[in-house]
Amino acid sequence: MSGGDAARRSPTLGPPVLTTARRGFRIGPVTGVWRPRAAAVAAVAAVLLVVVCAVNLGRGDFPIPVTEVVRILLGGGDSADAYIVTELRLPRTLTGVFVGAALGLSGALTQAVARNPLASPDILGVTDGASLFAVASVVLAGGAGVSGLAVSPFGTPIAALAGGLVAAALVHALAYRKGLDGFRLLLVGVGISSAAVSLTTYLLVSANVQQAGQVLTWLRGSLASRSWENVVPAALVVAIGLPFALVLAFRLAALELGDESARGLGLRVDRARAGVVGVAVALAAVATACAGPIRFVALVVPQILLRLSGGSRPPLVGSALGGALLVVTADLVARTVLGEAVPVGVVTVVGAPYLLYLLVRPTRRRTV
């Protein structure tokens, strides 16, 4: 279910008008339209997520049946199995859930505000900027490694958030020319991303062997050795970011009509866009700090959910659930099929062909 979408184009007059939908609702500052199809897709994603999480918690060197996993989560079960599930496997799975949700929601917000399916934290340099600052906080401080959130449970996420904000600010400043053009935004984002990757490589060369090994594994996007210290920041950013995103949903609907139309509806365009981008950057940056840069989740998931749910922009709640489902499923595949040491980011790279499809599709349309 997505947020407010009351501003639509009149089929007869052409210009955007403010209409009241029959199935519209308002809960405090949140306005929206009830979409049964989007709600059904989100419900199915939630059920699948619960099932995959239960299966993931039972897989490992000591297999535990799904029924026993459910008993343990409800407070029963064998004490030895309970320790394996709650202390060793549950933090890893929950980190995947919240990191995936943050990335899916961040991608939905970014693509909606930029009105471009290629706009995601991966492409616009936010993820690589967050990675650069997170690695710098470890290498320059001489910490134990990003896999353990070197300085404190919140030290690396704060550094990553700062890096994501700096990258987003640079992209906006360099791409803004009396408005944001989608093509220019992508080109500048790719440039900032390349610069951040180069600086990260320099930091790796400067690090000692132990730090470099830990950082390289983390840079592939890994859920290995996740603890409750990793769960807390990811859970907090989703718990705060999702309500903010739903509140901003009406602004997304107005921005979808274009800057001039949005101003005609009384929206302060620059402030609204900054708010949406700020939430998206915070979600992507903290997710990157907690599990490394897991690629293509923020790019692919919102577009898949958009096609499943219908509508004019990616659904927010559905994208969050879809992102969580993709990351946990990728972790399950990596652990059971490819091997325990394979990072989850290696599996999510299957989204690369979809990126190529998005790049080729406009060209094909123009040549028809």
C-alpha positions in Angstrom: 0.0 0.0 0.0 1.4 3.3 -1.0 0.8 6.8 0.4 -1.3 9.7 -0.8 -2.0 10.0 -4.5 -4.9 12.5 -4.5 -3.3 14.8 -7.2 -4.1 13.5 -10.6 -4.4 14.7 -14.2 -7.9 15.4 -15.4 -8.6 13.2 -18.5 -10.5 16.1 -20.1 -8.8 19.3 -19.0 -5.2 18.1 -19.0 -3.7 20.1 -16.1 -3.4 18.5 -12.7 -6.3 18.9 -10.4 -6.8 17.9 -6.8 -9.4 15.1 -6.5 -10.8 13.1 -3.7 -10.7 9.4 -4.2 -13.5 7.2 -3.1 -11.2 4.9 -1.2 -9.0 7.7 0.2 -8.1 7.8 3.9 -6.3 10.1 6.4 -4.5 9.0 9.5 -3.0 12.0 11.3 -0.6 13.6 8.8 -0.7 10.6 6.5 -3.1 10.7 3.6 -3.5 7.9 1.1 -5.5 5.8 -1.2 -6.5 2.3 -0.4 -5.1 0.0 -3.1 -6.3 -3.6 -2.7 -3.8 -4.9 -5.2 -0.8 -3.2 -3.6 -2.0 -4.4 -0.1 -2.4 -8.0 -1.4 1.1 -7.9 -2.8 2.5 -6.5 0.4 0.7 -9.2 2.4 2.1 -12.0 0.3 5.6 -10.6 0.6 5.2 -10.4 4.4 4.1 -14.1 4.6 6.9 -15.2 2.3 9.4 -13.2 4.4 8.2 -15.0 7.6 8.6 -18.4 5.9 12.0 -17.7 4.5 13.2 -16.3 7.9 12.0 -19.5 9.6 13.8 -21.7 7.1 17.0 -19.5 7.3 17.0 -19.9 11.1 16.9 -23.6 10.8 19.7 -24.0 8.2 23.3 -24.5 9.2 25.9 -27.0 10.4 23.2 -28.1 13.0 19.9 -28.2 11.1 16.8 -27.5 13.1 13.3 -28.2 11.8 11.1 -25.2 11.0 8.5 -26.4 13.6 11.2 -26.4 16.3 12.3 -22.9 15.2 8.8 -21.6 15.7 8.6 -23.3 19.1 11.9 -21.6 20.1 10.7 -18.2 18.9 7.6 -18.7 21.0 9.6 -19.4 24.1 9.8 -23.2 24.1 12.1 -25.8 22.6 15.4 -27.3 23.6 17.9 -25.0 25.4 20.8 -25.9 23.1 18.7 -25.4 20.0 17.4 -22.1 21.5 20.9 -20.8 21.9 21.8 -21.6 18.3 18.7 -19.9 17.0 18.4 -16.9 19.2 22.1 -16.0 19.7 23.9 -17.3 16.6 21.3 -17.2 13.7 18.6 -14.7 14.7 20.8 -11.6 14.7 22.1 -12.5 11.2 18.6 -13.0 9.9 17.1 -9.9 11.5 20.0 -7.8 10.2 19.2 -9.1 6.7 15.5 -8.2 7.3 16.1 -4.6 8.4 18.9 -4.0 5.9 16.9 -5.3 3.0 13.8 -3.2 4.2 16.0 -0.1 4.4 17.4 -0.6 0.9 14.1 -1.4 -0.7 12.4 1.7 0.9 15.4 3.9 0.0 15.3 2.8 -3.6 11.5 3.4 -3.8 11.9 7.0 -2.4 14.9 7.8 -4.7 13.2 6.5 -7.8 9.9 8.3 -7.0 11.6 11.7 -6.3 13.8 11.5 -9.4 11.1 10.0 -11.6 13.7 7.6 -13.0 13.9 3.8 -12.6 17.7 4.0 -12.7 17.9 6.3 -9.7 19.0 4.3 -6.7 21.6 4.7 -3.9 23.8 2.3 -5.8 23.9 4.4 -9.0 23.8 7.9 -7.4 26.9 7.4 -5.3 25.2 7.3 -1.9 26.1 3.7 -1.2 29.8 4.2 -2.2 30.0 7.5 -0.3 28.7 5.7 2.8 31.2 2.8 2.3 34.0 5.3 1.9 33.3 7.0 5.2 32.6 3.7 7.0 35.9 2.2 5.8 37.7 5.4 6.7 36.3 5.4 10.3 37.9 1.9 10.7 41.2 2.2 8.8 42.2 5.7 10.0 41.1 5.0 13.5 42.9 1.7 13.6 39.8 -0.2 14.7 39.2 -3.9 14.8 37.2 -4.0 11.6 33.9 -3.0 10.2 32.4 -6.4 10.6 32.2 -5.7 14.3 31.3 -2.0 14.1 34.8 -1.2 15.2 34.5 1.7 17.6 30.9 1.4 19.0 27.5 0.0 17.9 26.8 3.4 16.4 30.2 4.7 15.4 30.3 3.2 11.9 26.7 3.9 11.1 27.2 7.6 11.9 30.3 7.7 9.7 28.4 6.0 6.9 25.4 8.4 7.3 27.8 11.3 7.0 29.3 9.8 3.9 26.0 9.2 2.3 24.9 12.8 3.0 28.1 14.2 1.6 27.7 12.1 -1.6 24.1 13.1 -2.0 24.9 16.8 -1.4 27.6 16.7 -4.0 25.4 15.0 -6.6 22.6 17.5 -6.0 25.0 20.5 -6.2 26.6 19.3 -9.4 23.5 18.1 -11.1 21.1 21.0 -10.2 20.6 23.5 -13.1 17.3 25.3 -12.5 15.9 21.9 -11.6 17.0 18.3 -11.6 17.4 16.6 -15.0 17.3 12.8 -14.7 20.1 12.2 -17.2 22.5 14.7 -15.6 21.7 13.3 -12.2 22.7 9.8 -13.2 25.9 11.0 -14.9 27.0 13.0 -11.8 26.0 10.1 -9.5 28.2 7.7 -11.5 31.1 10.1 -11.3 30.8 10.6 -7.5 30.4 6.8 -7.1 33.6 6.2 -9.1 35.6 8.8 -7.1 34.4 7.2 -3.8 35.4 3.7 -5.0 38.9 5.0 -5.9 39.3 6.6 -2.5 38.1 3.4 -0.8 40.7 1.5 -2.8 43.4 3.9 -1.6 42.4 3.3 2.0 42.6 -0.4 1.5 46.1 -0.1 0.2 47.0 2.0 3.2 45.5 -0.5 5.7 47.3 -3.4 7.3 46.6 -7.0 6.1 44.1 -7.9 8.8 42.0 -4.7 8.3 42.2 -5.1 4.5 40.9 -8.6 4.6 38.0 -7.7 6.9 37.1 -4.6 4.8 37.2 -6.5 1.5 34.7 -9.1 2.8 32.5 -6.4 4.2 32.6 -4.5 0.8 31.0 -7.5 -0.9 28.0 -7.1 1.3 28.0 -9.7 4.1 25.8 -10.8 6.9 28.4 -13.2 8.4 29.1 -12.7 12.1 26.3 -10.3 12.6 25.4 -9.6 16.2 22.7 -7.7 18.1 24.9 -4.7 17.8 24.3 -4.7 14.1 20.6 -5.3 14.4 19.9 -2.2 16.6 21.0 0.5 14.1 19.3 -1.1 11.2 16.1 -1.6 13.2 16.1 2.0 14.4 16.6 3.5 11.0 13.7 1.4 9.5 11.4 2.2 12.5 12.0 5.9 12.1 12.4 6.1 8.3 9.3 4.2 7.3 6.8 6.5 9.2 8.6 9.5 7.8 8.4 8.1 4.3 4.6 7.5 4.7 4.2 11.1 5.9 6.1 12.3 2.8 4.0 10.1 0.5 1.7 13.0 -0.5 4.7 15.1 -1.5 5.9 12.3 -3.7 2.6 12.3 -5.5 2.9 16.0 -6.1 6.5 15.8 -7.2 5.6 13.1 -9.7 3.6 15.7 -11.6 6.7 17.9 -12.1 8.0 20.9 -10.3 5.7 23.5 -11.8 2.6 21.5 -11.1 3.8 20.7 -7.6 4.3 24.4 -6.9 0.8 25.0 -8.3 -0.5 22.6 -5.6 1.2 24.7 -2.9 4.2 22.4 -2.4 7.6 23.8 -1.5 9.4 21.7 -4.1 13.0 22.1 -2.9 12.2 21.5 0.7 10.0 18.5 -0.1 12.7 16.9 -2.3 15.3 17.5 0.3 13.2 15.8 2.9 12.6 12.7 0.8 16.2 12.4 -0.3 17.3 12.9 3.3 15.2 9.9 4.5 16.4 7.8 1.5 20.1 8.6 2.2 19.7 7.8 5.9 18.2 4.4 5.2 20.8 3.5 2.6 23.8 4.7 4.6 22.9 2.9 7.8 22.0 -0.2 5.9 25.4 -0.1 4.3 27.2 0.4 7.6 25.5 -2.6 9.1 26.0 -5.1 6.3 28.2 -3.5 3.7 27.2 -2.3 0.2 24.6 -4.9 -0.9 24.1 -4.0 -4.6 21.0 -3.9 -6.8 18.4 -4.4 -4.0 17.5 -0.7 -4.0 17.5 -0.7 -7.8 15.5 -3.9 -8.6 13.0 -4.4 -5.8 11.0 -1.1 -6.2 10.6 -1.8 -9.9 9.4 -5.3 -9.4 7.0 -4.3 -6.7 5.8 -1.4 -9.0 4.9 -3.9 -11.7 3.2 -6.3 -9.3 1.2 -3.6 -7.5 0.3 -1.3 -10.3 0.2 2.4 -9.7 2.5 5.2 -10.9 5.4 4.9 -8.5 7.0 2.1 -6.4 4.9 1.2 -3.3 6.7 2.1 -0.1 5.6 -0.6 2.3 5.8 -3.2 -0.5 9.3 -2.2 -1.5 10.5 -2.5 2.2 9.0 -6.0 2.5 10.3 -7.0 -0.9 13.8 -5.7 0.0 13.8 -7.7 3.2 12.6 -10.8 1.4 15.3 -10.5 -1.3 18.2 -10.1 1.2 17.1 -12.9 3.5 16.5 -15.2 0.5 19.9 -14.3 -1.0 21.5 -15.1 2.4 19.8 -18.4 2.5 21.0 -19.3 -1.0 24.5 -18.1 -0.2 24.7 -20.3 2.9 23.1 -23.4 1.7 24.1 -23.6 -2.0 27.2 -21.5 -2.5 28.9 -22.0 0.9 28.9 -20.2 4.3 31.8 -17.9 3.3 30.0 -16.5 0.2 28.8 -12.9 1.0 25.1 -12.1 0.3 26.1 -9.4 -2.0 27.4 -12.0 -4.5 23.9 -13.4 -4.8 22.1 -10.1 -5.3 24.4 -9.3 -8.2 21.8 -11.3 -10.2 20.1 -7.9 -10.5 22.8 -6.7 -12.9 20.9 -8.0 -16.0 17.9 -5.9 -15.0 20.1 -2.8 -14.9 21.2 -3.6 -18.4 17.6 -4.0 -19.4 16.7 -0.6 -18.0 19.7 0.9 -19.9 18.8 -0.7 -23.2 15.0 -0.3 -23.1 14.8 3.5 -23.8 17.1 3.1 -26.8 14.9 0.4 -28.2 11.9 2.6 -27.8 13.5 5.5 -29.6 14.5 3.3 -32.5 11.0 1.9 -33.1 
